[in-house]
């Protein structure tokens, strides 16, 4: 990089989640960084999965217990 045009903006941080809006944000950040002689840092974000409900936990537990019993009987 050459001499900085604006010493206040050396790095631009952009969040990316795979959406069309995030694509556009990265594109705009790249253009702005070029004008400012700055660096772009992109960080990826993702939504965490929702926790299981008690119904799902009970269903899974029941399946596990039944499978374990069936396996024990086959020995």
Steps between C-alpha positions, in 0.01 A plus 500: 500500500608854432462803723171502686248760385316479831694383806178443696374213289779249459276194524133453420325217684208341314265228626404229250210256536461380142202725429470726193527799733828368639631452145418863429660614828826325409490650152447852638770449764748394231425812296525724807824334609650567159410869529640521853799275435369281781479129567173302515454239770198274452363291785245226449196472721245220531183444696527238774257211479194522724514289816294182497156511660413268788281296262798447267728411792249248639448348154876464449547359850223244443655394169840463667359290784305277261801451273719415799247244625473338155876485470534347849245230411692407188815417699 
